[in-house]
Amino acid sequence: MRAAIPRVLIVDDEPDILELLELALARMGLEVERANGVKQAIQHLNVQKFDLCLTDMRMPDGEGLDVVRHIAELGLDVPVAVITAHGNLENAVAVLKAGAFDYLSKPVALEQLRALVNSALRLPGKQDKQGNGVSSLLGNSPAMQQVRDLVERVARSQAPVHISGESGSGKELAARLIVEKSARHEHPFIAVNCGAIPENLMESEFFGYRKGAFTGADKDKEGFFQAANQGTLLLDEVADLPLAMQVKLLRAIQEKKVRRVGDTVEEAVDVRILSATHHDLTGLVLEGKFRQDLYYRLNVIALHMPSLREMREDVPEIAGKIMERLRGDSTAQFSGAALKALLGYDFPGNVRELENIIERAVALCVDGVITPDDLQLAPIRPAAMADKSENASKYPLTDYLDRIEREAILEALRQTHFNRTAASKILGVTFRALRYRMDRLSITEQDMQE
């Protein structure tokens, strides 16, 4: 049986724009229906089935947002993209938050139009939503159910998603699930640790370079944006981006174009942006360490990954699944006391720490029974045991905070036998950030051995 030709609804009050869009879409082999405003668009949507809707933002009888909301309210399986005035970032963010699939800026570039249409028409159908290629998010607590629901909804959009949460809470796993359920699931997924790239190499790593651009550039090289073209780029630990790079990144995201180092022309890229960090980006914006305009561009949809402390009821299930994956030929099982100990532990490193604890316990346990001693959980210092003299020495505040930070760093270094990479993971900071803090606090080798 011959496949049905996709049908697209285009909505605009300007006949010339409708003509241009219809011609471009017809050349792609698509059926096109016109609407000269919001009212007529809603009439078409109520009686006909469409595979995509393209609507102008401002029209005499309403806004494109009205079309977006109508589609959402009726639960229609129609991705809708809005055409906004060039450079109007506020409109773009508003339509994405309202549920739009994507947006285009005027004047409409035909190359970007074709990329958007192809992406929208590749959206997986309802039967494909379960996804089998990536591990699922485990747990049935309200917090995790909310995360899974949001992942399902944002996957069908092109909106930037910012994933927050403590270290080890599964931010990258959530990003991969969004990609697997999205229209870009067959295209590249590039995850970049922004804190691991030297500042002087950032521009060439993100945007690529031309041969001869600098010493050692003996051939053309693609950057992360080119490698992720038609796919998804995850900016992990995005808070570690230097301010100078934040400016360049904002332009690339807004214009959907990048310029290689040493080149004179820009090239169009079709990339969906996801970002993640364990830092409080709002606080960094207030401190002037993260650009507000970039924050609003990345944080169109916010997804928070709960800590294990927020979903203690899920710990037995998650621990059981980790055990199944790790034990191999072993028959190791948790004792009741071991499970009780896990339920009472705060897990500063969240699921990643739980995996490490179980892996170590499987190796240490005797006769296949994991005891609390095998878990080797870090002791928690009761508040009542804290040195009362601290209360009298909390001022000046900067000195007090430096002292607390110094103690936390030294404790992490001792726990890891002075392995700085492992200590940075415990502290939830990058290796570079840890080294900077150690230099600022004058922590020496002698301090670590005391």
N, C-alpha and C positions, 0 to 999 in steps of 0.2 A: 504494500500500500504506500502510495506517495505521501511523504511527510507534509503536514500543513505548513503553509508559508506564514512566518511570524507577522503579526499585525501590530502597527505602531500608531498611537494617537498623538498628534502634534497639536499644541494649543498656543495660539498667539493672536493678538489683535492686528498685527501688521501683515497684510497679504504678501509682501515681498519676502518676509522671513519664512512664512508658511511655504511659499514657492521654493525657496532655497532648500529648506529642510526636506520637503517632499521629494525633490529631485535627487538629493544626496542619498536618501533612504531607499528610493526606488532603484537607484543604481546598485544598491547592496542586495537587491532581490527581495525587498520587503513590501508588504502591503501597507498603505498609509491612509489614515482617516484624519481629516482636518476638523478643528474646532476654533472658532474666532473669539472665544472668551471662556470664562470659568463656567457660566451657565450651560453653554452648549457642550462643554467637555463633560460635565456631570451627567447631562442627558445621554451622551454616547456611552459613558461608563456604566450607566444603569441598565442599558439594553444590549450592549455588545461586549465581547471578550477581546481583551488586548494582551499582548505580550510585553509591551513597554509603553510608557507615556512620557513625552517630552513637553514641558510647559514653560512658557515665559513667566517671569516673576511678577511683573506689574502689568495689569490690564484694566480697562475702564470699569469692568463689573466685578473686580476682585483680584486676588493674588494667586500665584502658583501654590502658595501654602494651603489655600482652600482646596485645591485639587489633591494635594498630598494628604491632607487630613480626611477628605472624603474617601479616598482609597483605603486609608488605614481604618476608618470607622466601619466600612463595609467588609473589611477583612479580605479585600480583593488581592489575588496573587499577581499584582502588577507592579513591577519596579518602576518608579517614577523619578525622572531627573529634571531639575529646574535650571532654566537659563537665566543667569543674573547679569547685572551691569558689571562691566569689566572692573576687576579689582575690589568689588564690594564683598569683603570678607565676612562682614556681619550677616549679610543675606545668605551666604553659602553655609555658614555655621547654623543659622536658624533653620534652613530647610533640611539639613542633615539631621539635626536634633528632632525635627518633626517626623522623620521617618523616610526621607527621600533616599533613593539609591545613590545618587551622585548629583553633581552640578556641572554646568558649563558656563564659562564667562563669555560675554559679548566683546568683540565680534567672535562668532563661533568658528573655531578652526576645524576644518573638515577632518583632519587626521585625528583630533581629539574626539570628535563626534563619532567617528567609526570605531575608535577604541572603546568608547563608552557603550555604544550599542552592542558590540560583540561581547563585551563583558556581561552586560545585563542579560543577554539571551543565552549565556552559558550557565546561568544560575541553576544549581541542582534542584530537581523536583522534590516534592515532599517525600517521595519514597527513598531519596538518597540522603535524607537528613541525619540518619543515625551515625554514619561515619564509622569506618572500621580501621582506618590507618593509624590513628593516634590513640594513645591511652586515654580513657575517660577520666573525668573528674569524679572522684569517689566521694561518697557521703550522702546522707539524706537529711542532714540538718537544714533548717530554714535558710541559713546563710548560704550553703552550697546549692540548694535548690534555686535560690535567687540568681546565683552566678550562672548556672546551667541555662536558665530561662533567658538571661540577657545575652549569653553567647549565641543562642539560637537566633535571637532577634537581630543582633548586630551583624551576624554573618552575612545576611542578605543585603547589607548596605555597603557602600564604599566609604562611609564616614570614618575618619580617623578615630581610633579607640585608644584611650590611655588606661593602662592596667596598673593599679597600685596594689601595694601589699608588702608585708614583711619579707625578708630574705627567706627563700625556701618554701614559699607558700604556693608555688605553681603558676607564676605569672607567664612564663614562656609556654607552658602546657596549654593555658587558656588561649594564648595567641595562636598556637598551632591548631587548636580546635576551631577557632574562628575561621582560619584559612581553609581547613578541611571542608567546612560546611558552606564556603563561599563560592562565588563564580570564578574565583582565581585558583581553585584547588588543584588544577592541573599545571599551574605555572609556578615559577620559582618562589620559594620562601627564603628570604635572606635575613638571618638574625645577626645583629651587630652589637657587640658590647662596646658602648661609647666610652666607657672608662678605661678600656684596654688599648686605645689607639693614641700614640704620641701626638701632642697638639700640632706639631709641625708637619705631620703626615695626614691630618684629618681631611683636608680639602681634596687631596689626590686620592685618598681611599674612598671617599664618598662619591666624588664626581669623575674620577679617572684622570688621565693625563695623555698628552700627545708626545710622540717621540721627540726628544731634544728639549723638553720643557724645563728640565733641570739635570744636573749631573747624575748619571745613572739611568736616566730615562731613555733606554736604547730601543724601545718599541712602544706603540700605542697600548694603553691599558684601560680596561673598563673599570668604573667605580661600582660601588654598591647599588646605586640607582640604576645604572645600565644593566647590571646583573639581575636585578629584580624586575626588570621591565615586563609589564603585563601581569606581574605577580604582586607580592607583598614584602614590605621591608619593615622589620621589627627593630626599633631603636631601643635596645635594652640599656638600662642604667642611663637614661637620657639626661638625668640631672647632672651628669658629669661632663656634659658638653661645655666647652669654653664659650664665653659670650660672643666672641668674634665668629665662631662657627655657627652659633645659634642664628645669627643674622643671615648667613648664607643658606642655612637649612630652611629657614622660613621662606625665603624667596623661591627656592626650588620646589617647596610644597605648594605654595600659592600659584606659581606660574606653570607648574608641571613641566619645567624645562631645567636642564643643567648645562653648565659649560665646563668642559675638561680643562685642567690646568694646562696652559700653553696654547689653548685654542682661542679663536676669535668669534666663533659662532656657538649658539646654543642648540641643543638637541632636545626634542620632546621625549618625555618619558611617561609611561602610564603605570604608576605605582600606587598601591594602597599603603598608607602609613599606620602602623601600630607602634605604640611606645609603652615602656614600662620602667618603673623605678620603685625602690623601697623608701625613697626620700619623700618628704612632704613638699610637693612642687609649689603649692600655694604659699607656704612659708618662704620658700626660696625666692618666689616672685616679690614678696613683701620686703625681703632683704636685699633685693636688687641683684641676686645671683642668677636669676633665670628670667628671660624676657617675657613680659606679659603677653605680647602679641603671639609669640610662639606657643605659650601655654594654652591660650584660647584655641589656637589652631590644632594642637594635638589633643586637647581634652574635650573634643566635641561630644564624645560619649565616654563616660567614666565607668570603669569596671573595677570593683575592689575585690581582691582575693582575701577571704577571711583567714585569720591565723588559726592554728589548731586550738588555741585557747577559746576561740569563739565557736568552736564546733567539737567540743570534747566528746559528745555522744557518738561522733564518727570515728574516734580513735581506734576502737576495736576492729571495725571493718577495714579501715585503711591499713592498720598493722597486719591484719590477716592477709590482705592482698599482697602487701610487700613481702610477707613471709613466704607465700606461695611462689613468688617470683625468685626469691633469693636462695631458698634452701636446697634446690636441686635434688640430689639423691638423699639429702638429710630428712629425717622425720621429726625435726625439732618442733616443739609446741610450747606455747606460753603457759606458765603456771598461773593459777588464780592470783597469787600475790604479785606476779610480774605485770599482769594486766592492770591490777589495781594501782601499781606504781606508775604505769604509763598514763592512766587516767588522771593521776594527781600531779603530773609533771607539766610545766608551763611551755616547754618546747620553744625556746627563743629562736631556734633554727627551723621550726615548723616541719613540714613533711620531709624536707631534705635531711634534717637532723634525725627524724624518726627512721628514715632509711638507713642512715649510718649506724644508729643505735642497734637496730635489728640485725644488720649485717655482722656487726661485731659480736652480738649476743649469740647468733647461730654458730659462730666460730668458737666461742668460749664455753658454751653450755655442755654439761655432762649428762650422758644418758638421754639426750634428746629433750630435756626439760629446761626451759629458760627461766631462771630465777631473777629476782630483783638485783642480785649481785652481778649477774651476767649483763644486765642492761647498762651498768656503770653510769647511771644518771648523775649529772652534775649536781652537787649539793646546793640547796637554796638557802640563803642566809636569812633567817627570820628578821623582820623589821625591828623586833624588840631587842635583838642582839646587836643592832648597829651601835657604833660608838656615840654615846650621848654628847660627847664633846663636839661632834660635827655640827649639831644644832647651834652651837655658839660661834661657829666659824664659817658661816655661809656667806659672809660678806667680806670684801667686795665680791659681787656675783661672778665676775669673770675669773677671779682666782679660784673660787670654789668650783666652778664648772671645769676649769682646767685640771684641778686636782681629781675630780670624779672621772674625767676622761682619761687621765693618765693611769689611774688605778684600773679602769676597765681594759685598757690596752695591755698593761702589764699582766693582768690576769689571763687574758686571751693568749698572750705569748707563752705564758707558763703552761697553760693547758695543752698547747700544741708543741711543747718542747722547743719553743722559740722559732717555729716555722711561720714566717710572716704571711705567706700565701694562705695557709690554713687559718691563721689568726684573723686575717681580713675577712674571710668567709664567716667566721663566728660573729664578728662585730658588725657584719652587714655592710661593709664598705669595700671599695676597690683596693687593690694592692697599692696603686698610686696614691690614693687618699690616705691609706694607713701610713705610708712612708712620709707623706707630707706632715701628718699629725705628729709622728714620732720626731721629725725634725723640729717642728714648732714647739713641742713640749720638751725638747732636749733629752729624749729617751735614748740612752746609750746601751752598749752591750753589757756594761757593768750593771746597769739598772735591771736588765733582764735576768741576770744570773743571781741577783740577791734574793 
